[in-house]
Amino acid sequence: MSSNQGDDYLTEITSVPIQERSEDMVVMETMVPVTSKSPLKVSKPEIRISLKALTVESIFATVFYSIIGGALLTNFLLEQGADCVQIGLLASIPQLVNLLQPLGAYLLERFTSFRWYTLVIFASSRLTWLSVLPLIWLASSSRITGCQVVQWTLAVVWVTNIIEAFGRAPWSGWTAILVPQRLRGRYFGFRNSLLSLTGLLSVPLLGFTVSSWPGGTAKGFGVILTLGIVLGVVSLASQFWMKDVNPQLLRAKHDDTSSQSKGIDTTVFKDGNFLKFVFYLAIWCFAVNVSGPFFNLYMLDNLHIDISVVTIYNAIAGAANMLMLPLWGKIADRTGNRPLLLLVGILVAVTPLLWLFTGKHEMTMWVLFPLLHVLHGATWAAIDLCTNNLIMGVAPLQHQSSYFGLSGAVAGLTGAAGITAGSFLATGVGAGGLLVLFALSGVLRVVALLPLMFVKEQRSMSLGHLIELLFPYTRRTEQLLAND
C-alpha cells in the first residue's frame, strides 16, 4: 500500500459526518470536558493527523520489537547456549511483568500529559538495550562466556519489560481516546495490516542478515539490534504529532466537583460484564502460552531448521495477517467483536493440533509449515484486533487505562503461568514434550471460549447471525432441505 493510498484511507475513515454518528462517537471526538461548562474539543483534522502519526510510530516500533522478540532473539540465545527453560523464561517475562500495568494506570493520574509520560517510559526501556551490544563483542572475542551473555540478556529483558509495563495501559488508553469508537475496526485493521507488511518485509531481511553476516551470527544480531534501537527511538518522535491529552481530565467527564479521588480506581471490579471477559482472558492466555513460545523453538531446536527459513515462515504468517486485517476490521465494525472472537477462536484452537502431523520431511517443509503459518496469521489477525477493541468497547472512556491495566495484569499472570507450565512440561516429558504441549494447548483453547459466550457487547450480533453473514448459503441450504 502506497503512502498516498494510506493517506486517502485515513482521510476516508475519519470523515464520517457528525449527523451519522452516535452520541458516544461525538463524546469520543470531543474528548472529555475540562468541566461541565468548558469542553476540550479535538477537531477532525487533529484526529486525522493523530491517526497518521500513530500509524508511523507503530511501523518503526514494529521493526524494533521484531528484533528484541520472536525468532531472532530466540535464535541468538540458543546459539549462546540457552536451554528450554531459559527460552520459556524469555517468553514469560513480558507476561509476568504485566502485573504492574494497574500501577501504571494509577501513576498516570499524577501526570498531566499522556505524551510525556509514555515518552519517558518507552525511551528509557529502548535505550537500555544498548547495554547488550558490548557483551556481543566480548563474547565474540571469547572474553566472556555465552552463559553470561544469556544471563545478562535475560536481565535486560526483565528490566525493560518492567519499565514498559508502567506504560502499556496508559498507551492503550491514549489510543482508545484518539481512535473514534465507530471506526476502530477499520482503523486498527488498516494500521495493523501495515504493521504486518512491515514484518513481512523486514523480518526475513533481518534473518538473512544475521545468518549471512561475515563475522558470525552473533555479530550479525548485534548489527540489527543497533538498527532496531535507532528505529525504536525514532518512532517516539512521531508522538509529537499525536494530540496530547491531560489524563487528569478523564475523570472529569462524570464528576462536576473539583475534588476527585486520588486512590486506585476500583470501578473495574464492580463491572460484572467485564469480569466475565477477564475470566475468559485468563483461561485463554494460559491456554495460548502453554505452547505459543515453543513453535519457533520446535523448528529451530527439534527440527534444526535454519533461522532464515523460520523467519520466512514468520513472514508468511505476517503476510496472511496483513491481508486479512482490513477484512476482519470491516466485519468487526458491522457484527461486533465478541461473535468474531468466538468463531475465529475455534480455528485458533485447532491450529496447535495440526502441528502434531509435522516432522522434518519435504512435505512439512514446503507445504504444511507454510499453510500452518498462513492459518496462524489469518486467524490471529482477528483475535488481536477484536480482543483489543472489545476491551475498548466495554470500558467507560474515563476508565480506559484502569480496564486495560487489569486486563494486562490478568493476561500477564496467566500467560506467565502457562509459559512456566509449558517449559517444565516440555523438559520433563522428553523428546515429544513439545508435541504434548501443542495438543494440550488446543484442548484448553476450546475450554477458554466458553466464558466468552456470556460476555455482552453493544451493537454485537449473535454468533448464528455472523455465520449466516459469512456463509449466506447456510440458510438457503437449510430451507431446501426442509422443503425436500
Secondary structure, DSSP 8 states (H G I E B T S, - for coil): --HHHHHHHHHHHT---GGGS-HHHHHHHT--BSSSS-B----HHHHHHHHHHHHHHHHHHHHHHHHHSTHHHHHHHHHTT--HHHHHHHHHHHHHGGGGHHHHHHHHTT-S-HHHHHHHHHHHHHHHGGGHHHHHHHHHTTSS-HHHHHHHHHHHHHHHHHHHHHHHHHHHHHHHHHS-GGGHHHHHHHHHHHHHHHHHHHHHHHHHHHHH-TT-HHHHHHHHHHHHHHHHHHHHHGGGGS----GGGGGGGG--SS----S---GGGG-HHHHHHHHHHHHHHHHHHHHTTHHHHIIIIIS---HHHHHHHHHHHHHHHHHHHHHHHHHHHHH-SHHHHHHHHHHHHHHHHHGGG--SSHHIIIIIHHHHHHHHHHHHHHHHHHHHHHHHHHS-GGGHHHHHHHHHHHHHHHHHHHHHHHHHHHHHH-TTHHHHHHHHHHHHHHHHHHHHTT---TT---HHHHHHHH-THHHHHHHHHHH-
